[in-house]
Amino acid sequence: MSDKKSNVSDKASEIAKNIWLAGVGAYGKAADEAQERLEKAGVETPKLFRDLVKAGAALEESARAHLKPSKSSVEERINKVRENFNLQRFGRSDELAALQAKVDLISKKLDLLTTALTDSGAITVPKKAKKAATRKPTAKKPARRKSAARKSKA
């Protein structure tokens, strides 16, 4: 029985040792591959960098081409908003003064035309009726109470 136990123990030791050696081998292989890639990258780095720069330049040109129309459309929208604002804004004082002068001139011409037409008898303009003076009824004042001091004198 002891032979059996030692035989199982030897097999377990051998399996554990093999597992250990497999791990060390995997580590060594990974280290070798990493070393090869590092050496290869050292030689290829300038080429890789140049390729990346070319790809970046192409992407930048593409992006700029797509952004130009949108940039101009944004500027067009801003200009439209400014135009609308200028159309909807209230006039400046000089514009308002010119408009007031035109209204005054039209009003004077209308008065002259009305006077000429009424003088010729072509039209009759009703005279403004004077309002009859009406008095508003005054509210009655409440009766004053005599103070207690006045009552005692009487």
Stockholm file with secondary structure:
# STOCKHOLM 1.0

chainA/1-154         MSDKKSNVSDKASEIAKNIWLAGVGAYGKAADEAQERLEKAGVETPKLFRDLVKAGAALEESARAHLKPSKSSVEERINKVRENFNLQRFGRSDELAALQAKVDLISKKLDLLTTALTDSGAITVPKKAKKAATRKPTAKKPARRKSAARKSKA
#=GR chainA/1-154 SS CHHHHHHHHHHHHHHHHHHHHHHHHHHHHHHHHHHHHHHHHHHHHHHHHHHHHHHHHHHHHHHHHHHHHHHHHHHHHHHHHHHHHHHHSCCCHHHHHHHHHHHHHHHHHHHHHHHHHHHHTSCCCCCCCCCCCCCCCCCCCCCCCCCHHHHHHC
#=GC SS_cons         CHHHHHHHHHHHHHHHHHHHHHHHHHHHHHHHHHHHHHHHHHHHHHHHHHHHHHHHHHHHHHHHHHHHHHHHHHHHHHHHHHHHHHHHSCCCHHHHHHHHHHHHHHHHHHHHHHHHHHHHTSCCCCCCCCCCCCCCCCCCCCCCCCCHHHHHHC
//
